Amino acid sequence: MRLGLALFRVHRRFSAVVALVLPLGAPASAADSAELAATAVRYAADGPLAASLLDFPDLRDAARSDRAVPMKLFLPGGTTAAPLVVLSHGAGGSRDANFAQARHLASHGYAVLALGHPGSGTARLLAGGRYLENLRDMTRDASEVLGRPRDVSFAIDQATQWNASTPQIQGRLDLTRLAVMGHSFGAYTALVACGARPARDWLVPTIAPGSGLVDGLADVRVKACVALSPQGPGAPFFTEASYTTLDRPVLGISGSADQPQGGGSPRERRRAFELAPVGAQWLVWLANAEHSAFSDPSGSGRRGLPSATRADAQPATRAATLAFLDLQLRGRAEAADVLTETGLRPLLRGRVDAVEVLKK
């Protein structure tokens, strides 16, 4: 284990029966509005805790032919056990792709375990200069599509071992309060960990019988998930039936310029919310936010994909993420007010000038 230490200072309500949409959490007065705006700004900003960064670059899963699953653990300061968020990067990314978001959560008291998926990481994306072909191939690769959710389970197993006996980590992780978060291919990974079932239809090589849904990839230890740029039904991951088995709270965050892989309308990403069962499902929709805006490698020393709207989208994205996790894992009542159109509107800026929040 190589150990590196760094310090950081770091709606609408959708009816279950009819498409009746009502505003979520409107404040009662100007004073309430000002208080809610201040709370939202606090949720978007870095919290009071310093965090240590522990790097585990050489981890392998012996049960899966020594599959490489490198990880970085952001561990907040203090002595109490912190809720754990397992973080999965997008296609062509790395465990640093959401570095700034992980640091933000750690500063608010969450331990964040950022995974690397080398089979769908940066090296594979850039191989031979075949960017689009590599992207298509990795998102249809059966070993990656089915392997990524198993990477999450392996990461939870590792965290359990570390929590039992590893110096600096022992007793610091609250594994009864655990969520998965991911962007793009990582959103797929998070949704599957919470019960969504991937389709066999587009996998290479073919997984018998060649069509239908794959069961058995969800992890019961996961209590909730955050899906940044969630996929709608269609190639390469899901059918309409894939979402019916989602059985835990889900927050989806996307936007009107979040183009799906292979083309189509960004509104297709809303279908994951629409097709999921009723119960603790949220969708935050940011006007003009494009795909790369929902990841942020800032502070990692690595370059991510450029984004014209990242700086505009990140305040609302971070506040919504933290509010959802605080609501689901910590039961904090004030978080429900932040996770509304009224709560997130004070965080809009630049080109990201409107927000819609759906809940069912």
Contacts in CASP RR format, 6 or more apart in sequence:
PFRMAT RR
TARGET T0000
AUTHOR 0000-0000-0000
METHOD contacts of the structure
MODEL  1
MRLGLALFRVHRRFSAVVALVLPLGAPASAADSAELAATAVRYAADGPLA
ASLLDFPDLRDAARSDRAVPMKLFLPGGTTAAPLVVLSHGAGGSRDANFA
QARHLASHGYAVLALGHPGSGTARLLAGGRYLENLRDMTRDASEVLGRPR
DVSFAIDQATQWNASTPQIQGRLDLTRLAVMGHSFGAYTALVACGARPAR
DWLVPTIAPGSGLVDGLADVRVKACVALSPQGPGAPFFTEASYTTLDRPV
LGISGSADQPQGGGSPRERRRAFELAPVGAQWLVWLANAEHSAFSDPSGS
GRRGLPSATRADAQPATRAATLAFLDLQLRGRAEAADVLTETGLRPLLRG
RVDAVEVLKK
1 56 0 8 1.000
1 58 0 8 1.000
2 55 0 8 1.000
2 56 0 8 1.000
2 57 0 8 1.000
2 58 0 8 1.000
3 54 0 8 1.000
3 55 0 8 1.000
3 168 0 8 1.000
4 53 0 8 1.000
4 54 0 8 1.000
4 55 0 8 1.000
5 52 0 8 1.000
5 53 0 8 1.000
5 54 0 8 1.000
6 52 0 8 1.000
6 53 0 8 1.000
7 50 0 8 1.000
7 51 0 8 1.000
7 52 0 8 1.000
8 46 0 8 1.000
8 50 0 8 1.000
8 51 0 8 1.000
8 53 0 8 1.000
8 74 0 8 1.000
8 103 0 8 1.000
8 106 0 8 1.000
8 107 0 8 1.000
9 46 0 8 1.000
9 50 0 8 1.000
9 107 0 8 1.000
10 46 0 8 1.000
10 47 0 8 1.000
10 50 0 8 1.000
10 51 0 8 1.000
10 103 0 8 1.000
10 104 0 8 1.000
10 106 0 8 1.000
10 107 0 8 1.000
11 21 0 8 1.000
11 22 0 8 1.000
11 23 0 8 1.000
11 24 0 8 1.000
11 25 0 8 1.000
11 340 0 8 1.000
11 341 0 8 1.000
11 356 0 8 1.000
11 357 0 8 1.000
11 358 0 8 1.000
11 359 0 8 1.000
12 21 0 8 1.000
12 22 0 8 1.000
12 23 0 8 1.000
12 24 0 8 1.000
12 341 0 8 1.000
12 356 0 8 1.000
12 357 0 8 1.000
12 358 0 8 1.000
12 359 0 8 1.000
13 20 0 8 1.000
13 21 0 8 1.000
13 22 0 8 1.000
13 23 0 8 1.000
13 24 0 8 1.000
13 358 0 8 1.000
13 359 0 8 1.000
13 360 0 8 1.000
14 20 0 8 1.000
14 21 0 8 1.000
14 273 0 8 1.000
14 358 0 8 1.000
14 359 0 8 1.000
14 360 0 8 1.000
15 21 0 8 1.000
15 360 0 8 1.000
16 278 0 8 1.000
16 279 0 8 1.000
16 360 0 8 1.000
21 358 0 8 1.000
23 340 0 8 1.000
23 341 0 8 1.000
23 342 0 8 1.000
24 339 0 8 1.000
24 340 0 8 1.000
24 341 0 8 1.000
24 342 0 8 1.000
24 357 0 8 1.000
24 359 0 8 1.000
25 336 0 8 1.000
25 337 0 8 1.000
25 340 0 8 1.000
25 342 0 8 1.000
25 343 0 8 1.000
26 340 0 8 1.000
26 342 0 8 1.000
27 33 0 8 1.000
27 35 0 8 1.000
27 36 0 8 1.000
27 337 0 8 1.000
27 342 0 8 1.000
33 342 0 8 1.000
36 337 0 8 1.000
36 338 0 8 1.000
36 342 0 8 1.000
36 343 0 8 1.000
36 346 0 8 1.000
37 343 0 8 1.000
37 346 0 8 1.000
39 334 0 8 1.000
39 337 0 8 1.000
39 338 0 8 1.000
39 343 0 8 1.000
40 319 0 8 1.000
40 338 0 8 1.000
40 343 0 8 1.000
40 344 0 8 1.000
40 346 0 8 1.000
40 347 0 8 1.000
41 346 0 8 1.000
41 347 0 8 1.000
43 318 0 8 1.000
43 319 0 8 1.000
43 322 0 8 1.000
43 323 0 8 1.000
43 335 0 8 1.000
43 338 0 8 1.000
44 315 0 8 1.000
44 316 0 8 1.000
44 318 0 8 1.000
44 319 0 8 1.000
44 347 0 8 1.000
46 103 0 8 1.000
46 104 0 8 1.000
46 107 0 8 1.000
46 108 0 8 1.000
47 104 0 8 1.000
47 107 0 8 1.000
47 108 0 8 1.000
48 107 0 8 1.000
49 76 0 8 1.000
49 77 0 8 1.000
49 78 0 8 1.000
49 106 0 8 1.000
49 107 0 8 1.000
49 108 0 8 1.000
49 109 0 8 1.000
50 76 0 8 1.000
50 77 0 8 1.000
50 107 0 8 1.000
51 74 0 8 1.000
51 75 0 8 1.000
51 76 0 8 1.000
51 77 0 8 1.000
51 103 0 8 1.000
51 106 0 8 1.000
51 107 0 8 1.000
52 74 0 8 1.000
52 75 0 8 1.000
52 77 0 8 1.000
52 168 0 8 1.000
53 72 0 8 1.000
53 73 0 8 1.000
53 74 0 8 1.000
53 75 0 8 1.000
54 72 0 8 1.000
54 73 0 8 1.000
54 75 0 8 1.000
54 168 0 8 1.000
54 169 0 8 1.000
55 72 0 8 1.000
56 70 0 8 1.000
56 71 0 8 1.000
56 72 0 8 1.000
56 73 0 8 1.000
56 158 0 8 1.000
57 70 0 8 1.000
58 70 0 8 1.000
59 68 0 8 1.000
59 69 0 8 1.000
59 70 0 8 1.000
59 71 0 8 1.000
59 158 0 8 1.000
60 66 0 8 1.000
60 67 0 8 1.000
60 68 0 8 1.000
60 69 0 8 1.000
61 67 0 8 1.000
61 69 0 8 1.000
61 150 0 8 1.000
61 151 0 8 1.000
61 154 0 8 1.000
64 147 0 8 1.000
64 150 0 8 1.000
64 154 0 8 1.000
67 147 0 8 1.000
67 151 0 8 1.000
67 154 0 8 1.000
68 118 0 8 1.000
68 119 0 8 1.000
69 115 0 8 1.000
69 116 0 8 1.000
69 117 0 8 1.000
69 151 0 8 1.000
69 154 0 8 1.000
69 155 0 8 1.000
70 95 0 8 1.000
70 115 0 8 1.000
70 116 0 8 1.000
70 118 0 8 1.000
71 95 0 8 1.000
71 113 0 8 1.000
71 114 0 8 1.000
71 115 0 8 1.000
71 116 0 8 1.000
71 155 0 8 1.000
71 158 0 8 1.000
72 95 0 8 1.000
72 96 0 8 1.000
72 102 0 8 1.000
72 113 0 8 1.000
72 114 0 8 1.000
73 111 0 8 1.000
73 112 0 8 1.000
73 113 0 8 1.000
73 114 0 8 1.000
73 159 0 8 1.000
73 162 0 8 1.000
73 169 0 8 1.000
74 102 0 8 1.000
74 103 0 8 1.000
74 105 0 8 1.000
74 106 0 8 1.000
74 111 0 8 1.000
74 112 0 8 1.000
74 113 0 8 1.000
74 114 0 8 1.000
75 82 0 8 1.000
75 106 0 8 1.000
75 111 0 8 1.000
75 168 0 8 1.000
75 169 0 8 1.000
75 172 0 8 1.000
76 82 0 8 1.000
76 106 0 8 1.000
76 107 0 8 1.000
76 108 0 8 1.000
76 109 0 8 1.000
76 110 0 8 1.000
76 111 0 8 1.000
77 109 0 8 1.000
79 172 0 8 1.000
80 172 0 8 1.000
81 171 0 8 1.000
81 172 0 8 1.000
81 173 0 8 1.000
81 174 0 8 1.000
82 109 0 8 1.000
82 110 0 8 1.000
82 111 0 8 1.000
82 172 0 8 1.000
82 173 0 8 1.000
82 174 0 8 1.000
83 109 0 8 1.000
83 110 0 8 1.000
83 111 0 8 1.000
83 174 0 8 1.000
83 177 0 8 1.000
83 178 0 8 1.000
83 179 0 8 1.000
83 325 0 8 1.000
83 329 0 8 1.000
83 330 0 8 1.000
84 110 0 8 1.000
84 111 0 8 1.000
84 112 0 8 1.000
84 113 0 8 1.000
84 156 0 8 1.000
84 159 0 8 1.000
84 173 0 8 1.000
84 174 0 8 1.000
84 175 0 8 1.000
84 177 0 8 1.000
84 178 0 8 1.000
84 179 0 8 1.000
85 102 0 8 1.000
85 105 0 8 1.000
85 110 0 8 1.000
85 111 0 8 1.000
85 112 0 8 1.000
85 113 0 8 1.000
85 178 0 8 1.000
85 179 0 8 1.000
85 180 0 8 1.000
85 181 0 8 1.000
85 325 0 8 1.000
86 113 0 8 1.000
86 115 0 8 1.000
86 152 0 8 1.000
86 155 0 8 1.000
86 156 0 8 1.000
86 159 0 8 1.000
86 178 0 8 1.000
86 179 0 8 1.000
86 180 0 8 1.000
86 181 0 8 1.000
86 193 0 8 1.000
86 222 0 8 1.000
87 95 0 8 1.000
87 98 0 8 1.000
87 101 0 8 1.000
87 102 0 8 1.000
87 112 0 8 1.000
87 113 0 8 1.000
87 114 0 8 1.000
87 115 0 8 1.000
87 180 0 8 1.000
87 181 0 8 1.000
87 182 0 8 1.000
88 115 0 8 1.000
88 116 0 8 1.000
88 117 0 8 1.000
88 148 0 8 1.000
88 151 0 8 1.000
88 152 0 8 1.000
88 180 0 8 1.000
88 181 0 8 1.000
88 182 0 8 1.000
88 183 0 8 1.000
88 185 0 8 1.000
88 186 0 8 1.000
88 189 0 8 1.000
88 190 0 8 1.000
89 95 0 8 1.000
89 97 0 8 1.000
89 98 0 8 1.000
89 114 0 8 1.000
89 115 0 8 1.000
89 116 0 8 1.000
89 117 0 8 1.000
89 121 0 8 1.000
89 182 0 8 1.000
89 183 0 8 1.000
89 185 0 8 1.000
89 186 0 8 1.000
89 295 0 8 1.000
90 97 0 8 1.000
90 120 0 8 1.000
90 121 0 8 1.000
90 182 0 8 1.000
90 183 0 8 1.000
90 184 0 8 1.000
90 185 0 8 1.000
90 186 0 8 1.000
90 187 0 8 1.000
90 295 0 8 1.000
91 120 0 8 1.000
91 121 0 8 1.000
91 125 0 8 1.000
91 135 0 8 1.000
91 138 0 8 1.000
91 139 0 8 1.000
91 184 0 8 1.000
91 185 0 8 1.000
92 120 0 8 1.000
92 121 0 8 1.000
92 122 0 8 1.000
92 124 0 8 1.000
92 125 0 8 1.000
92 135 0 8 1.000
92 138 0 8 1.000
92 185 0 8 1.000
93 120 0 8 1.000
93 121 0 8 1.000
93 122 0 8 1.000
93 125 0 8 1.000
93 304 0 8 1.000
94 116 0 8 1.000
94 121 0 8 1.000
94 122 0 8 1.000
94 302 0 8 1.000
95 114 0 8 1.000
95 115 0 8 1.000
95 116 0 8 1.000
96 114 0 8 1.000
96 297 0 8 1.000
96 300 0 8 1.000
96 301 0 8 1.000
96 302 0 8 1.000
97 183 0 8 1.000
97 295 0 8 1.000
97 297 0 8 1.000
97 302 0 8 1.000
97 304 0 8 1.000
98 114 0 8 1.000
98 181 0 8 1.000
98 182 0 8 1.000
98 183 0 8 1.000
98 295 0 8 1.000
98 296 0 8 1.000
98 297 0 8 1.000
99 114 0 8 1.000
99 296 0 8 1.000
99 297 0 8 1.000
99 298 0 8 1.000
99 299 0 8 1.000
99 300 0 8 1.000
99 302 0 8 1.000
100 296 0 8 1.000
100 297 0 8 1.000
100 298 0 8 1.000
100 299 0 8 1.000
100 300 0 8 1.000
100 314 0 8 1.000
101 181 0 8 1.000
101 295 0 8 1.000
101 296 0 8 1.000
101 314 0 8 1.000
101 317 0 8 1.000
101 318 0 8 1.000
101 321 0 8 1.000
102 112 0 8 1.000
102 114 0 8 1.000
103 299 0 8 1.000
104 318 0 8 1.000
104 322 0 8 1.000
105 112 0 8 1.000
105 321 0 8 1.000
105 322 0 8 1.000
105 325 0 8 1.000
106 112 0 8 1.000
108 322 0 8 1.000
110 325 0 8 1.000
111 172 0 8 1.000
111 173 0 8 1.000
113 155 0 8 1.000
113 159 0 8 1.000
115 151 0 8 1.000
115 152 0 8 1.000
115 155 0 8 1.000
116 151 0 8 1.000
117 144 0 8 1.000
117 148 0 8 1.000
117 151 0 8 1.000
117 185 0 8 1.000
117 189 0 8 1.000
118 124 0 8 1.000
119 138 0 8 1.000
119 141 0 8 1.000
119 143 0 8 1.000
119 144 0 8 1.000
120 138 0 8 1.000
120 139 0 8 1.000
120 141 0 8 1.000
120 144 0 8 1.000
120 148 0 8 1.000
120 185 0 8 1.000
121 138 0 8 1.000
124 134 0 8 1.000
124 138 0 8 1.000
125 131 0 8 1.000
125 134 0 8 1.000
125 135 0 8 1.000
125 138 0 8 1.000
126 134 0 8 1.000
127 134 0 8 1.000
128 134 0 8 1.000
135 261 0 8 1.000
136 236 0 8 1.000
136 261 0 8 1.000
137 204 0 8 1.000
138 144 0 8 1.000
138 185 0 8 1.000
139 145 0 8 1.000
139 185 0 8 1.000
139 236 0 8 1.000
139 237 0 8 1.000
139 261 0 8 1.000
140 202 0 8 1.000
140 203 0 8 1.000
140 204 0 8 1.000
140 235 0 8 1.000
140 236 0 8 1.000
141 203 0 8 1.000
141 204 0 8 1.000
142 203 0 8 1.000
142 204 0 8 1.000
142 205 0 8 1.000
142 206 0 8 1.000
142 207 0 8 1.000
145 188 0 8 1.000
145 198 0 8 1.000
145 203 0 8 1.000
145 236 0 8 1.000
145 237 0 8 1.000
146 198 0 8 1.000
146 203 0 8 1.000
146 207 0 8 1.000
146 214 0 8 1.000
146 217 0 8 1.000
148 185 0 8 1.000
148 186 0 8 1.000
148 188 0 8 1.000
148 189 0 8 1.000
148 192 0 8 1.000
149 189 0 8 1.000
149 192 0 8 1.000
149 193 0 8 1.000
149 217 0 8 1.000
149 218 0 8 1.000
149 219 0 8 1.000
150 217 0 8 1.000
151 189 0 8 1.000
152 180 0 8 1.000
152 189 0 8 1.000
152 193 0 8 1.000
152 219 0 8 1.000
152 222 0 8 1.000
153 193 0 8 1.000
153 219 0 8 1.000
156 175 0 8 1.000
156 178 0 8 1.000
156 219 0 8 1.000
156 221 0 8 1.000
156 222 0 8 1.000
159 173 0 8 1.000
159 175 0 8 1.000
160 175 0 8 1.000
162 169 0 8 1.000
162 170 0 8 1.000
162 173 0 8 1.000
163 169 0 8 1.000
163 170 0 8 1.000
163 171 0 8 1.000
163 172 0 8 1.000
163 173 0 8 1.000
163 175 0 8 1.000
164 170 0 8 1.000
164 171 0 8 1.000
175 221 0 8 1.000
177 223 0 8 1.000
177 329 0 8 1.000
177 330 0 8 1.000
178 221 0 8 1.000
178 222 0 8 1.000
178 223 0 8 1.000
178 329 0 8 1.000
179 222 0 8 1.000
179 223 0 8 1.000
179 224 0 8 1.000
179 225 0 8 1.000
179 226 0 8 1.000
179 325 0 8 1.000
179 328 0 8 1.000
179 329 0 8 1.000
180 189 0 8 1.000
180 190 0 8 1.000
180 193 0 8 1.000
180 194 0 8 1.000
180 222 0 8 1.000
180 225 0 8 1.000
180 226 0 8 1.000
181 190 0 8 1.000
181 225 0 8 1.000
181 226 0 8 1.000
181 228 0 8 1.000
181 321 0 8 1.000
182 189 0 8 1.000
182 190 0 8 1.000
182 225 0 8 1.000
182 226 0 8 1.000
182 227 0 8 1.000
182 228 0 8 1.000
183 228 0 8 1.000
183 229 0 8 1.000
183 294 0 8 1.000
183 295 0 8 1.000
184 228 0 8 1.000
184 229 0 8 1.000
184 291 0 8 1.000
184 294 0 8 1.000
184 295 0 8 1.000
186 227 0 8 1.000
186 228 0 8 1.000
187 227 0 8 1.000
187 228 0 8 1.000
187 229 0 8 1.000
187 230 0 8 1.000
187 231 0 8 1.000
187 252 0 8 1.000
188 198 0 8 1.000
188 227 0 8 1.000
188 230 0 8 1.000
188 231 0 8 1.000
188 237 0 8 1.000
188 238 0 8 1.000
190 225 0 8 1.000
190 226 0 8 1.000
190 227 0 8 1.000
191 225 0 8 1.000
191 227 0 8 1.000
191 230 0 8 1.000
191 231 0 8 1.000
191 243 0 8 1.000
191 246 0 8 1.000
191 250 0 8 1.000
191 272 0 8 1.000
192 198 0 8 1.000
192 217 0 8 1.000
192 218 0 8 1.000
193 217 0 8 1.000
193 218 0 8 1.000
193 219 0 8 1.000
193 222 0 8 1.000
193 225 0 8 1.000
194 218 0 8 1.000
194 222 0 8 1.000
194 224 0 8 1.000
194 225 0 8 1.000
194 246 0 8 1.000
194 247 0 8 1.000
194 248 0 8 1.000
194 250 0 8 1.000
195 217 0 8 1.000
195 218 0 8 1.000
195 245 0 8 1.000
195 246 0 8 1.000
195 247 0 8 1.000
195 248 0 8 1.000
196 218 0 8 1.000
196 238 0 8 1.000
196 242 0 8 1.000
196 243 0 8 1.000
196 245 0 8 1.000
196 246 0 8 1.000
197 213 0 8 1.000
197 214 0 8 1.000
197 215 0 8 1.000
197 217 0 8 1.000
197 238 0 8 1.000
197 241 0 8 1.000
197 242 0 8 1.000
197 245 0 8 1.000
198 213 0 8 1.000
198 214 0 8 1.000
198 217 0 8 1.000
198 237 0 8 1.000
198 238 0 8 1.000
198 242 0 8 1.000
199 211 0 8 1.000
199 212 0 8 1.000
199 213 0 8 1.000
199 214 0 8 1.000
199 234 0 8 1.000
199 237 0 8 1.000
199 238 0 8 1.000
199 239 0 8 1.000
199 242 0 8 1.000
200 206 0 8 1.000
200 207 0 8 1.000
200 209 0 8 1.000
200 210 0 8 1.000
200 211 0 8 1.000
200 212 0 8 1.000
200 213 0 8 1.000
200 214 0 8 1.000
201 210 0 8 1.000
201 211 0 8 1.000
201 212 0 8 1.000
201 235 0 8 1.000
201 239 0 8 1.000
202 235 0 8 1.000
202 236 0 8 1.000
202 237 0 8 1.000
203 210 0 8 1.000
207 214 0 8 1.000
212 239 0 8 1.000
213 239 0 8 1.000
213 241 0 8 1.000
213 242 0 8 1.000
218 245 0 8 1.000
218 247 0 8 1.000
222 248 0 8 1.000
223 248 0 8 1.000
223 249 0 8 1.000
223 328 0 8 1.000
223 329 0 8 1.000
224 248 0 8 1.000
224 249 0 8 1.000
224 250 0 8 1.000
224 251 0 8 1.000
224 280 0 8 1.000
224 324 0 8 1.000
224 325 0 8 1.000
224 328 0 8 1.000
224 329 0 8 1.000
225 248 0 8 1.000
225 249 0 8 1.000
225 250 0 8 1.000
225 251 0 8 1.000
226 250 0 8 1.000
226 251 0 8 1.000
226 252 0 8 1.000
226 253 0 8 1.000
226 321 0 8 1.000
226 324 0 8 1.000
226 325 0 8 1.000
227 250 0 8 1.000
227 251 0 8 1.000
227 252 0 8 1.000
227 253 0 8 1.000
227 272 0 8 1.000
228 252 0 8 1.000
228 253 0 8 1.000
228 254 0 8 1.000
228 294 0 8 1.000
228 295 0 8 1.000
228 317 0 8 1.000
229 253 0 8 1.000
229 254 0 8 1.000
229 258 0 8 1.000
229 269 0 8 1.000
229 291 0 8 1.000
229 294 0 8 1.000
230 252 0 8 1.000
230 254 0 8 1.000
230 269 0 8 1.000
230 272 0 8 1.000
230 273 0 8 1.000
231 237 0 8 1.000
231 238 0 8 1.000
231 260 0 8 1.000
231 269 0 8 1.000
231 272 0 8 1.000
232 238 0 8 1.000
232 260 0 8 1.000
232 268 0 8 1.000
232 269 0 8 1.000
232 270 0 8 1.000
232 271 0 8 1.000
232 272 0 8 1.000
232 275 0 8 1.000
233 239 0 8 1.000
233 240 0 8 1.000
233 242 0 8 1.000
233 243 0 8 1.000
233 268 0 8 1.000
233 271 0 8 1.000
233 275 0 8 1.000
236 261 0 8 1.000
238 272 0 8 1.000
240 271 0 8 1.000
240 275 0 8 1.000
242 275 0 8 1.000
243 272 0 8 1.000
243 275 0 8 1.000
243 276 0 8 1.000
243 277 0 8 1.000
244 275 0 8 1.000
244 276 0 8 1.000
244 277 0 8 1.000
246 276 0 8 1.000
246 277 0 8 1.000
246 281 0 8 1.000
247 277 0 8 1.000
248 280 0 8 1.000
249 279 0 8 1.000
249 280 0 8 1.000
249 281 0 8 1.000
249 282 0 8 1.000
249 324 0 8 1.000
249 328 0 8 1.000
250 273 0 8 1.000
250 276 0 8 1.000
250 280 0 8 1.000
250 281 0 8 1.000
250 282 0 8 1.000
251 282 0 8 1.000
251 283 0 8 1.000
251 284 0 8 1.000
251 320 0 8 1.000
251 321 0 8 1.000
251 324 0 8 1.000
251 339 0 8 1.000
252 272 0 8 1.000
252 273 0 8 1.000
252 282 0 8 1.000
252 283 0 8 1.000
252 284 0 8 1.000
253 283 0 8 1.000
253 284 0 8 1.000
253 286 0 8 1.000
253 294 0 8 1.000
253 317 0 8 1.000
253 320 0 8 1.000
253 321 0 8 1.000
254 266 0 8 1.000
254 269 0 8 1.000
254 270 0 8 1.000
254 283 0 8 1.000
254 284 0 8 1.000
254 285 0 8 1.000
254 286 0 8 1.000
254 289 0 8 1.000
254 294 0 8 1.000
255 266 0 8 1.000
255 269 0 8 1.000
255 285 0 8 1.000
255 286 0 8 1.000
255 287 0 8 1.000
255 288 0 8 1.000
255 289 0 8 1.000
255 290 0 8 1.000
256 266 0 8 1.000
256 267 0 8 1.000
256 285 0 8 1.000
256 286 0 8 1.000
256 287 0 8 1.000
256 288 0 8 1.000
256 289 0 8 1.000
257 266 0 8 1.000
257 288 0 8 1.000
257 289 0 8 1.000
257 290 0 8 1.000
257 291 0 8 1.000
257 309 0 8 1.000
258 266 0 8 1.000
258 269 0 8 1.000
258 289 0 8 1.000
258 290 0 8 1.000
258 291 0 8 1.000
258 293 0 8 1.000
258 294 0 8 1.000
259 266 0 8 1.000
259 290 0 8 1.000
259 291 0 8 1.000
260 266 0 8 1.000
260 268 0 8 1.000
260 269 0 8 1.000
270 283 0 8 1.000
270 285 0 8 1.000
270 358 0 8 1.000
273 281 0 8 1.000
273 282 0 8 1.000
273 283 0 8 1.000
273 358 0 8 1.000
273 360 0 8 1.000
276 360 0 8 1.000
278 360 0 8 1.000
279 360 0 8 1.000
280 328 0 8 1.000
281 359 0 8 1.000
281 360 0 8 1.000
282 320 0 8 1.000
282 324 0 8 1.000
282 339 0 8 1.000
282 357 0 8 1.000
282 358 0 8 1.000
282 359 0 8 1.000
283 356 0 8 1.000
283 357 0 8 1.000
283 358 0 8 1.000
283 359 0 8 1.000
284 316 0 8 1.000
284 317 0 8 1.000
284 320 0 8 1.000
284 339 0 8 1.000
284 344 0 8 1.000
284 355 0 8 1.000
284 356 0 8 1.000
284 357 0 8 1.000
285 355 0 8 1.000
285 356 0 8 1.000
285 357 0 8 1.000
285 358 0 8 1.000
286 293 0 8 1.000
286 313 0 8 1.000
286 316 0 8 1.000
286 317 0 8 1.000
286 348 0 8 1.000
286 352 0 8 1.000
286 354 0 8 1.000
286 355 0 8 1.000
287 351 0 8 1.000
287 352 0 8 1.000
287 353 0 8 1.000
287 354 0 8 1.000
287 355 0 8 1.000
288 309 0 8 1.000
288 312 0 8 1.000
288 351 0 8 1.000
288 352 0 8 1.000
288 353 0 8 1.000
289 309 0 8 1.000
289 312 0 8 1.000
289 313 0 8 1.000
289 352 0 8 1.000
290 307 0 8 1.000
290 308 0 8 1.000
290 309 0 8 1.000
291 307 0 8 1.000
292 304 0 8 1.000
292 305 0 8 1.000
292 306 0 8 1.000
292 307 0 8 1.000
292 310 0 8 1.000
293 307 0 8 1.000
293 308 0 8 1.000
293 309 0 8 1.000
293 310 0 8 1.000
293 312 0 8 1.000
293 313 0 8 1.000
293 314 0 8 1.000
293 317 0 8 1.000
293 352 0 8 1.000
294 313 0 8 1.000
294 317 0 8 1.000
295 304 0 8 1.000
295 305 0 8 1.000
295 310 0 8 1.000
296 310 0 8 1.000
296 314 0 8 1.000
297 303 0 8 1.000
297 304 0 8 1.000
307 313 0 8 1.000
308 351 0 8 1.000
309 351 0 8 1.000
309 352 0 8 1.000
311 349 0 8 1.000
312 348 0 8 1.000
312 349 0 8 1.000
312 350 0 8 1.000
312 351 0 8 1.000
312 352 0 8 1.000
313 352 0 8 1.000
315 347 0 8 1.000
315 349 0 8 1.000
316 344 0 8 1.000
316 347 0 8 1.000
316 348 0 8 1.000
316 352 0 8 1.000
316 355 0 8 1.000
319 338 0 8 1.000
319 344 0 8 1.000
319 347 0 8 1.000
320 338 0 8 1.000
320 339 0 8 1.000
320 344 0 8 1.000
322 335 0 8 1.000
323 335 0 8 1.000
323 336 0 8 1.000
323 338 0 8 1.000
323 339 0 8 1.000
324 335 0 8 1.000
324 339 0 8 1.000
326 332 0 8 1.000
326 334 0 8 1.000
326 335 0 8 1.000
327 335 0 8 1.000
327 336 0 8 1.000
327 339 0 8 1.000
337 343 0 8 1.000
338 344 0 8 1.000
339 357 0 8 1.000
340 357 0 8 1.000
341 355 0 8 1.000
341 356 0 8 1.000
341 357 0 8 1.000
344 355 0 8 1.000
344 357 0 8 1.000
345 355 0 8 1.000
348 354 0 8 1.000
348 355 0 8 1.000
END
